[in-house]
Amino acid sequence: MRTILRLATRILFISCLSTTYCQSEIVPIKGGTYTPLYGRDSLQVSISDFEMDVYPVTNQEYLEFVKKYPKWQRSQVKNLFADGNYLRDWISDTEIGKHQSLNAPITNVSWFAASNYCECQGKRLPTIDEWEYVAMANKTMADARKLEDYNKYILGWYEKPKTFNNPIGSTFKNYWGVYYLHGLVWEWTLDFNSVMISGESRKDVDNDSNLFCGSAAIGATDLMNYAPFMRYATRGSLKAKYAMKNLGFSCVK
C-alpha cells in the first residue's frame, strides 16, 4: 500500500509548479519528545523542529488551487485519486456550495489532493506524531493531556454537528499559536494509515489489528484519554482516495 501511495504521489507532484500562489501564515514548533498513545510506557518519540500552518486550508484557498490546477476540479479528477465524495457539495468546478463559507476549512478532499496542495505550497502534510505533538497543547501548556477539561473539550467537540462550516479562528489559539486542531474538522496526516499497516511504523505496537477492539487499550499509555483512540481508529479506517465531509487538512514544513 505504501509503495502505491509513493508512486501515485510522484506522478501527481511532477506537474506541480515550483512557484506558490498563496502563502499561509505559519508558526514555529520547537521539537521535543512525547509519549504517543500507542507503544510502551517508557517510549519517548523525538520530534524535530518544524513549522505549521496557523489555520487549516480554507474553501477560498482550495478554490484558488483548483482554478490554478484544473486536474483537481471535481469533473476532472481521476477516480484513482478521489472517490465520489470529492467536493460533492460544490455547485460547480469553481463554485462552492450555497451553504458553505469561503472562510471555513476545506473538506471532502482526498489524501492525494491534500498532499498535492501542500506540495505546491512548498510544504507537506504533518506526520501523525507531529500532529499529535502539537495537538497535546491547550491555551497555556504544551502538554495538557492529563487535564480533565482538555479532554472534555475535545470529546464535546466530537459530539457537535457541522462544525466543519465554522470559520477558521473560531476555536482557541493553543500554546504554539495554532487555532484548529480541536473544534473544526478532522485532518489528514502524511502517514494516516501507518497504524494499521505495520507495528514498526507505530513504534513497536504489538498488534495493530486490535485498534478497533477493546484489547487495544492494553497498549495505550493513557487509558482515560479516549479522544486519541477515536482519532487513531478513524485514520486507520481511511483510504487515500476517500473524501469526508468533516475531514480537512493543514500543511507543515
C-alpha positions as CSV (number, residue, x, y, z in Angstrom):
1,M,0.0,0.0,0.0
2,R,2.8,2.4,0.9
3,T,4.6,1.7,-2.4
4,I,1.4,2.5,-4.3
5,L,1.0,5.8,-2.4
6,R,4.6,6.8,-3.1
7,L,4.3,6.1,-6.8
8,A,1.0,7.9,-7.1
9,T,2.2,11.0,-5.4
10,R,5.3,11.1,-7.5
11,I,3.1,11.1,-10.6
12,L,1.0,13.9,-9.2
13,F,3.8,16.1,-8.0
14,I,5.6,16.1,-11.3
15,S,3.1,18.6,-12.7
16,C,3.1,20.9,-9.6
17,L,4.7,24.2,-10.3
18,S,7.6,25.3,-8.1
19,T,6.1,28.7,-7.5
20,T,3.4,29.1,-4.9
21,Y,0.2,31.0,-5.4
22,C,-0.6,31.6,-1.7
23,Q,1.5,31.7,1.4
24,S,-0.5,30.8,4.6
25,E,0.6,32.1,7.9
26,I,2.9,29.7,9.8
27,V,4.3,29.4,13.3
28,P,7.5,27.6,14.5
29,I,7.1,24.4,16.5
30,K,10.0,23.6,18.8
31,G,10.8,20.0,18.7
32,G,10.9,17.7,21.8
33,T,9.8,14.3,23.0
34,Y,6.4,12.9,23.8
35,T,4.8,9.6,24.7
36,P,2.4,8.6,21.9
37,L,-0.9,6.9,22.6
38,Y,0.3,3.5,21.3
39,G,3.6,2.0,22.5
40,R,5.4,1.1,25.7
41,D,5.0,3.5,28.6
42,S,8.7,4.2,28.6
43,L,8.8,5.1,24.9
44,Q,9.6,8.6,24.0
45,V,9.2,9.8,20.4
46,S,11.5,12.6,19.3
47,I,10.1,15.4,17.2
48,S,12.3,17.7,15.2
49,D,11.7,21.5,14.9
50,F,9.2,22.3,12.1
51,E,6.7,25.0,11.1
52,M,2.9,24.6,11.0
53,D,0.1,26.5,9.4
54,V,-1.8,28.7,11.9
55,Y,-5.1,27.9,10.3
56,P,-6.4,24.9,8.2
57,V,-6.7,25.3,4.5
58,T,-9.9,27.1,3.7
59,N,-12.5,26.8,0.9
60,Q,-11.2,30.0,-0.5
61,E,-7.6,28.8,-0.7
62,Y,-8.6,25.4,-2.2
63,L,-10.8,27.2,-4.7
64,E,-7.8,29.2,-5.9
65,F,-5.9,25.9,-6.0
66,V,-8.3,24.1,-8.3
67,K,-8.5,27.1,-10.6
68,K,-4.7,27.0,-11.0
69,Y,-4.6,23.2,-11.2
70,P,-7.7,22.1,-13.1
71,K,-6.8,18.4,-12.7
72,W,-8.2,18.7,-9.2
73,Q,-11.5,20.1,-10.2
74,R,-14.4,17.8,-9.4
75,S,-15.2,17.0,-13.1
76,Q,-11.5,16.4,-13.9
77,V,-10.1,14.5,-11.0
78,K,-9.1,10.8,-11.7
79,N,-11.0,8.1,-9.8
80,L,-7.7,6.7,-8.7
81,F,-7.1,9.9,-6.6
82,A,-10.5,10.8,-5.3
83,D,-13.8,9.0,-4.7
84,G,-17.3,10.2,-5.4
85,N,-17.5,12.3,-2.3
86,Y,-14.8,14.6,-3.5
87,L,-16.1,18.3,-3.4
88,R,-19.6,16.8,-3.5
89,D,-21.2,19.9,-2.1
90,W,-19.7,22.3,-4.6
91,I,-22.1,23.7,-7.2
92,S,-19.6,23.5,-10.0
93,D,-15.8,23.0,-10.5
94,T,-15.1,26.6,-9.4
95,E,-18.0,27.4,-7.1
96,I,-18.5,26.2,-3.6
97,G,-22.0,25.3,-2.2
98,K,-24.6,27.9,-1.2
99,H,-24.4,26.9,2.4
100,Q,-20.6,26.8,2.5
101,S,-18.4,29.6,3.8
102,L,-15.2,30.7,1.9
103,N,-13.6,31.2,5.3
104,A,-14.4,27.7,6.6
105,P,-12.0,24.7,6.3
106,I,-12.0,22.8,3.1
107,T,-13.4,19.3,3.5
108,N,-14.4,16.4,1.2
109,V,-10.9,16.2,-0.3
110,S,-8.8,13.1,-0.6
111,W,-5.3,12.5,0.8
112,F,-3.9,12.7,-2.7
113,A,-5.4,16.1,-3.2
114,A,-4.3,17.4,0.2
115,S,-0.8,16.2,-0.3
116,N,-0.5,17.8,-3.7
117,Y,-1.9,21.1,-2.4
118,C,0.8,21.2,0.3
119,E,3.5,20.2,-2.1
120,C,2.5,23.1,-4.4
121,Q,3.0,25.3,-1.4
122,G,6.5,24.0,-0.8
123,K,5.1,22.2,2.2
124,R,3.8,18.7,3.2
125,L,1.1,17.1,5.4
126,P,2.2,16.7,9.0
127,T,3.0,13.2,10.3
128,I,0.8,11.6,12.9
129,D,3.5,12.3,15.5
130,E,3.9,15.9,14.5
131,W,0.1,16.4,14.6
132,E,-0.4,14.7,17.9
133,Y,2.6,16.6,19.4
134,V,1.0,20.0,18.6
135,A,-2.5,18.8,19.5
136,M,-1.4,18.0,23.1
137,A,-1.5,21.7,23.8
138,N,-4.2,23.8,25.3
139,K,-4.0,27.6,25.6
140,T,-1.1,27.7,28.0
141,M,0.5,24.3,28.2
142,A,2.4,22.3,25.6
143,D,1.1,19.1,27.0
144,A,-2.4,19.3,28.6
145,R,-3.4,15.7,28.1
146,K,-3.8,15.0,31.8
147,L,-6.2,17.8,32.3
148,E,-9.8,16.8,32.6
149,D,-11.1,20.0,31.0
150,Y,-8.9,19.5,28.0
151,N,-10.3,16.0,27.3
152,K,-13.8,17.1,27.9
153,Y,-13.5,19.9,25.4
154,I,-12.3,17.5,22.7
155,L,-14.9,14.9,23.3
156,G,-17.6,17.6,23.5
157,W,-16.5,18.8,20.1
158,Y,-16.7,15.3,18.6
159,E,-20.4,15.3,19.5
160,K,-21.2,18.7,17.9
161,P,-22.7,18.6,14.3
162,K,-21.5,20.6,11.3
163,T,-18.5,22.3,12.9
164,F,-16.8,22.0,9.5
165,N,-18.6,25.1,8.3
166,N,-17.5,27.3,11.2
167,P,-14.9,30.0,10.2
168,I,-11.2,29.5,10.9
169,G,-10.1,31.3,14.0
170,S,-13.3,30.5,15.9
171,T,-11.6,27.9,18.0
172,F,-9.0,28.6,20.7
173,K,-5.4,29.5,20.0
174,N,-3.2,26.9,21.5
175,Y,0.3,27.2,23.2
176,W,2.0,27.1,19.8
177,G,-0.2,29.7,18.2
178,V,-2.2,27.1,16.2
179,Y,-6.0,27.5,16.2
180,Y,-7.7,24.5,14.6
181,L,-6.5,21.1,15.8
182,H,-9.6,20.6,18.0
183,G,-13.0,22.2,17.3
184,L,-13.4,22.4,13.5
185,V,-12.5,19.3,11.4
186,W,-10.6,16.1,11.5
187,E,-7.4,16.2,9.4
188,W,-5.3,14.2,7.1
189,T,-1.8,13.3,8.1
190,L,1.1,12.2,5.9
191,D,1.2,8.7,7.3
192,F,-2.5,8.4,8.2
193,N,-2.7,4.6,7.7
194,S,0.6,3.6,9.3
195,V,-1.2,2.4,12.4
196,M,-3.0,-0.4,10.6
197,I,-0.1,-1.3,8.2
198,S,2.8,-2.3,10.5
199,G,3.8,-2.3,14.1
200,E,7.2,-0.9,13.2
201,S,5.7,2.3,11.9
202,R,3.9,3.0,15.2
203,K,6.9,2.3,17.4
204,D,6.6,-1.4,18.2
205,V,2.8,-1.8,18.5
206,D,2.3,-5.5,19.0
207,N,-0.9,-5.9,17.1
208,D,-2.4,-3.1,15.1
209,S,-5.4,-5.1,14.2
210,N,-6.6,-4.7,17.8
211,L,-7.2,-1.0,17.1
212,F,-10.9,-1.4,16.8
213,C,-11.2,-3.8,19.7
214,G,-11.3,-3.4,23.5
215,S,-7.9,-5.1,23.7
216,A,-6.4,-2.0,22.0
217,A,-6.5,-0.3,25.4
218,I,-3.8,-2.7,26.7
219,G,-1.2,-0.9,24.5
220,A,-2.3,2.7,25.4
221,T,-0.2,4.9,27.5
222,D,-3.3,6.8,28.9
223,L,-6.4,4.6,29.4
224,M,-8.5,7.6,30.3
225,N,-7.8,9.5,27.1
226,Y,-10.5,8.3,24.7
227,A,-10.2,11.1,22.2
228,P,-6.9,9.8,20.7
229,F,-8.5,6.3,20.4
230,M,-11.1,7.9,18.2
231,R,-8.5,9.7,16.0
232,Y,-6.4,6.6,15.5
233,A,-9.4,4.5,14.7
234,T,-10.7,7.0,12.2
235,R,-7.3,7.3,10.5
236,G,-6.9,3.5,10.3
237,S,-10.2,3.2,8.5
238,L,-9.3,5.6,5.7
239,K,-8.0,5.1,2.2
240,A,-6.1,7.7,0.4
241,K,-8.9,8.3,-2.2
242,Y,-11.6,8.8,0.5
243,A,-13.2,12.2,1.0
244,M,-15.3,13.0,4.0
245,K,-17.5,16.0,5.0
246,N,-15.7,16.6,8.3
247,L,-12.1,15.8,7.1
248,G,-9.8,18.6,6.0
249,F,-6.1,19.3,6.3
250,S,-3.3,21.7,7.0
251,C,0.4,21.9,6.0
252,V,3.8,21.9,7.6
253,K,7.4,22.5,6.5
